[in-house]
Amino acid sequence: MCPHDPACPDAEAPDREKARTLACHPEQGWSLLCNGVVLFEDTGELLPSGTAIAPHRPAVGAA
């Protein structure tokens, strides 16, 4: 349960990446968000349910 006011987005919400960072380990390439999501440097995610979200970086130089 999120202690922030307003509460952070739920792990299943489309804007889940907007949750506050609880632990950041840039040397290992990941951060733990308040909603339990592990956010990876390559934009991949691991949800608390165990579901993996593939990296979703925007296309660079697309014309």
C-alpha positions as CSV (number, residue, x, y, z in Angstrom):
1,M,0.0,0.0,0.0
2,C,1.4,3.4,-1.0
3,P,1.9,5.9,1.8
4,H,2.1,8.9,-0.6
5,D,-0.5,11.6,-1.0
6,P,-1.7,11.4,-3.7
7,A,-1.2,7.7,-4.0
8,C,1.2,6.3,-6.7
9,P,-0.3,4.5,-9.7
10,D,-1.1,0.9,-9.2
11,A,1.3,-1.7,-10.7
12,E,-1.4,-2.7,-13.2
13,A,-2.2,0.9,-14.2
14,P,-1.0,2.2,-17.7
15,D,1.0,5.0,-15.9
16,R,2.7,2.7,-13.4
17,E,6.1,4.1,-14.2
18,K,5.1,7.4,-12.6
19,A,5.3,5.8,-9.1
20,R,8.0,7.1,-6.8
21,T,11.3,5.4,-6.6
22,L,12.0,3.5,-3.4
23,A,15.4,2.0,-4.3
24,C,17.7,2.9,-7.2
25,H,20.6,0.8,-8.3
26,P,22.0,2.4,-11.5
27,E,25.1,0.3,-11.3
28,Q,22.9,-2.7,-11.7
29,G,20.4,-1.1,-14.1
30,W,17.2,-1.3,-12.1
31,S,15.0,0.7,-9.7
32,L,12.2,-0.4,-7.3
33,L,9.1,1.7,-7.5
34,C,6.6,2.3,-4.7
35,N,4.0,0.2,-6.4
36,G,6.3,-2.9,-6.4
37,V,7.3,-2.6,-10.0
38,V,11.0,-3.2,-10.9
39,L,11.9,-0.8,-13.7
40,F,15.0,-1.7,-15.7
41,E,17.3,0.7,-17.5
42,D,16.3,-0.6,-20.9
43,T,12.7,0.3,-20.1
44,G,11.7,-3.3,-19.4
45,E,9.6,-3.9,-16.2
46,L,8.9,-6.7,-13.8
47,L,5.5,-6.4,-12.1
48,P,4.7,-7.7,-8.6
49,S,2.6,-10.5,-10.2
50,G,5.7,-11.8,-11.9
51,T,4.6,-10.5,-15.3
52,A,7.5,-9.3,-17.5
53,I,7.0,-6.2,-19.7
54,A,9.3,-6.1,-22.7
55,P,11.5,-3.0,-23.2
56,H,9.5,-0.3,-24.9
57,R,12.0,2.4,-25.9
58,P,10.7,4.8,-28.5
59,A,12.1,4.4,-32.0
60,V,15.1,6.7,-32.5
61,G,15.5,8.4,-35.8
62,A,12.3,7.1,-37.3
63,A,11.3,9.2,-40.2
